[in-house]
Amino acid sequence: MSNEDGLLPSVIEVAKVEDITPRMRRVTFAGRGVEVYASDPTRVPNIKLIFPRENGDLDLPVNTGGRRLEWPDPTLKAQVRTYTVRRLDPAASEMDIDFVRHGDEGLASAWAERARPGDRIAAAGGGGIVAPPADWYLIVGDETALPAIGRMLERLPEGARGTAVVEVADEGERQDLRSPADIEIRWVHRDGAPAGTTTHLADAATAVPIPDGELKRFAWVSAESATVLRMRRYLRNEAGFDRRSTLVIGYWRHGMTETGYGRTTDHDRDFTEHDA
């Protein structure tokens, strides 16, 4: 079926590849496929990407005329990964997606490592939850959450305050994060330790002073599973956050694929939290 009416899946083509830090690669997609994807503004901040199989074939699910896709070959779902749309410009039909560079470790990372202008993948869907209006924010994540954090910070309300705690490999992985809100950025470096093997991020996040009073507070946490589970306990049991004032979702679990993590624990979601 044609996607003339903005139906997915949409094949998107690489226009530019740029390393914004040594371990973060930004891929810019452009053209008709992005135009189709951007025709529905509800398809951000997250995007489900379909990557080619090992033989290079880009197989697609079938759209029968609505939002729901049919997957005739169930093995195709193993080619799907979820990412953040870092930038979407509907007028220019351009979209940026940032990939953490892991070399050949993982489906998406291996593709991004070799991505060149003209290469194609597909967009199968999108959506997700954005941070609600608040007076004070606590934002916590590792490099896998950094694209989402950067996008979120740019859209926080002017006059709000808060702290963002971000774990990266080392000082060279810091990015220039900007926000209309008054947000303090605290960088945490692993300095040689593998991702997901330390408590540095949670230690730094639980050390952030939480304001008292009548402020409307909101906490957003996305990182490795052990970190998000610890942060959920801390926010509820020690920091005094109401469940509906938090959104805590695991992006990955050490030693598991995204598909396996999602299948076994649904990314450690708690559906009593903010619009989860």
C-alpha positions in Angstrom: 0.0 0.0 0.0 1.2 3.5 -0.8 2.1 5.9 2.0 0.9 8.9 0.0 -1.5 9.7 3.0 1.3 9.6 5.5 0.9 5.9 6.4 3.8 3.9 7.9 6.1 2.2 7.4 8.1 4.9 5.7 11.6 4.3 4.2 14.0 7.0 5.3 17.3 7.8 3.6 20.5 9.0 5.1 21.6 12.4 4.0 24.5 13.1 6.5 26.6 11.3 9.1 28.4 13.3 11.8 30.2 12.3 15.0 29.2 14.9 17.6 31.4 13.3 20.2 33.8 10.3 19.8 31.1 7.9 21.0 27.9 9.6 19.7 27.0 9.6 16.0 24.3 11.8 14.5 22.6 10.5 11.4 20.5 13.0 9.5 17.7 11.6 7.3 16.0 13.6 4.6 13.6 13.4 1.8 10.2 12.0 1.0 10.3 9.3 3.7 10.9 11.9 6.4 8.2 14.1 5.0 5.8 11.1 5.4 6.9 10.5 8.9 6.6 14.1 9.9 3.1 14.5 8.5 1.8 13.2 11.9 3.1 15.4 14.8 2.3 12.8 17.3 5.1 10.6 16.1 7.7 12.1 18.4 9.7 12.0 20.6 10.3 8.3 20.0 10.6 6.4 16.8 10.6 2.7 16.0 13.3 2.0 13.3 13.5 -1.1 11.2 17.0 -2.1 10.2 18.1 -4.3 7.3 18.8 -8.0 7.9 22.3 -9.4 7.7 22.0 -9.9 4.0 21.1 -6.3 3.5 17.4 -6.8 2.8 15.1 -4.2 4.3 11.9 -6.1 4.9 8.8 -4.1 5.9 5.5 -4.9 7.7 2.3 -4.3 5.9 -0.1 -1.3 6.5 -3.6 -2.3 5.6 -5.0 1.3 5.9 -4.5 2.6 9.4 -2.1 2.9 12.3 -1.8 -0.8 13.0 0.8 -2.7 11.1 0.7 -6.4 10.2 3.9 -8.4 10.5 3.6 -11.5 8.2 7.1 -12.6 9.2 7.3 -12.6 13.0 11.2 -12.6 12.8 11.1 -9.1 11.4 10.3 -7.6 14.8 13.8 -8.6 15.8 15.0 -5.9 13.4 13.2 -3.1 15.3 14.8 -0.7 17.7 13.4 2.4 19.5 15.3 5.7 19.4 14.7 9.4 20.1 14.1 11.9 17.4 16.7 14.4 18.3 15.5 17.0 15.7 12.6 16.9 13.3 12.2 19.7 10.7 8.9 19.0 8.8 9.5 22.1 6.5 12.9 20.8 5.4 11.9 17.1 5.6 14.9 16.4 7.8 15.3 14.3 10.9 18.3 13.8 13.3 18.8 10.6 15.3 21.7 10.1 17.6 23.3 6.6 18.0 25.7 5.6 20.8 28.7 4.0 19.1 29.4 0.5 20.2 31.2 -0.8 17.1 29.6 -4.0 15.9 27.9 -4.7 19.2 24.2 -4.7 18.5 22.0 -4.3 15.4 21.6 -0.5 15.4 25.1 0.3 16.5 26.6 -1.9 13.8 24.4 -0.2 11.2 25.2 3.3 12.4 28.9 2.5 12.3 28.7 1.9 8.6 26.0 4.4 7.7 26.6 6.5 4.6 24.5 9.0 2.6 22.0 7.1 0.5 21.6 4.2 3.0 18.1 3.4 3.9 16.2 2.1 6.9 12.5 2.4 7.8 10.3 4.1 10.3 7.5 1.8 11.7 5.9 4.1 14.2 6.5 6.7 16.9 5.1 8.6 19.8 5.9 8.7 23.5 5.6 10.8 26.6 6.9 14.3 27.1 7.7 16.1 30.4 4.7 17.9 31.8 4.8 21.5 33.0 6.5 21.8 36.4 8.3 24.3 38.6 11.3 22.0 39.3 12.8 19.0 37.4 15.1 16.2 38.2 16.3 14.6 35.0 18.6 11.6 35.2 20.1 9.4 32.4 23.2 7.8 30.8 24.4 8.3 27.3 21.6 6.2 25.9 19.2 8.7 27.3 21.2 11.8 26.2 19.3 12.4 23.0 16.1 12.4 24.9 17.5 14.6 27.6 18.8 17.1 25.1 15.4 17.2 23.3 13.6 17.5 26.6 15.7 20.3 28.0 15.1 22.4 24.9 11.4 22.2 25.5 11.1 22.8 29.2 9.1 25.9 30.3 10.9 29.2 30.8 11.1 30.0 34.5 11.3 26.4 35.6 14.4 25.2 37.6 16.0 21.9 38.2 19.0 19.6 37.8 20.0 17.1 35.1 22.4 14.4 36.0 24.0 12.7 33.0 26.5 9.8 33.0 28.9 9.5 30.1 32.1 7.6 29.5 34.5 10.6 30.0 34.8 14.3 29.6 35.0 14.0 25.9 31.4 12.8 25.7 29.9 16.0 27.2 27.5 17.8 24.9 26.4 21.4 24.8 22.9 21.1 26.3 20.7 24.2 26.3 17.3 25.0 27.8 15.0 28.0 28.3 14.6 26.7 31.9 17.3 27.2 34.6 18.7 23.7 34.7 22.0 22.8 36.3 23.8 20.1 34.3 25.9 17.7 36.4 28.1 15.4 34.4 29.2 12.0 35.8 32.2 10.2 34.1 32.8 6.5 34.3 36.5 7.0 33.3 37.2 3.6 32.0 34.5 1.5 33.7 32.1 -0.2 31.3 28.6 1.2 31.0 26.1 -0.4 33.4 28.8 -1.6 35.9 28.9 1.2 38.4 26.5 3.1 40.7 28.0 6.5 39.8 24.8 7.8 38.2 22.4 6.9 40.9 24.9 8.0 43.6 25.1 11.5 42.0 21.4 11.7 41.4 20.4 10.8 44.9 22.8 13.5 46.2 20.9 16.3 44.4 19.0 18.5 47.0 15.2 18.2 46.5 13.3 21.4 47.1 10.5 21.5 49.7 7.4 23.6 49.7 4.5 23.9 47.3 6.6 23.5 44.1 5.3 21.2 41.4 8.1 18.7 41.0 8.7 16.2 38.2 11.4 13.5 38.0 12.4 11.7 34.7 14.8 8.8 34.8 16.1 6.6 31.9 19.2 4.5 32.0 20.3 0.9 32.7 17.8 -1.3 34.6 19.6 -1.4 37.9 19.9 2.4 38.0 16.2 3.0 37.2 15.0 0.5 39.8 17.1 2.1 42.5 16.0 5.6 41.4 12.3 4.6 41.5 12.7 3.4 45.1 14.6 6.5 46.1 12.1 8.9 44.5 9.1 7.3 46.2 10.5 6.2 49.6 13.0 8.9 50.4 12.6 12.0 48.1 8.8 12.2 48.6 7.8 12.2 44.9 4.2 11.2 44.1 4.1 8.3 41.5 2.3 10.6 39.0 5.1 13.1 39.3 7.7 10.6 38.1 8.5 8.8 34.9 11.1 6.1 35.3 11.8 3.8 32.3 14.8 1.5 31.6 16.4 2.0 28.3 18.6 -1.2 28.5 19.6 -4.0 30.8 23.2 -5.1 31.1 23.7 -8.4 29.2 20.4 -8.3 27.4 19.2 -7.1 24.0 16.5 -4.4 23.8 14.1 -7.0 22.4 14.8 -9.4 25.3 14.6 -6.7 27.9 11.3 -5.4 26.6 9.8 -8.9 26.4 10.8 -9.9 29.9 10.1 -6.7 31.9 8.6 -4.1 29.5 11.6 -1.9 30.3 10.8 -1.9 34.0 7.7 0.3 33.4 5.2 1.2 36.2 1.9 2.2 34.6 0.9 4.1 37.8 3.5 6.7 36.9 3.0 9.8 34.8 1.1 8.8 31.6 3.2 5.6 31.5 
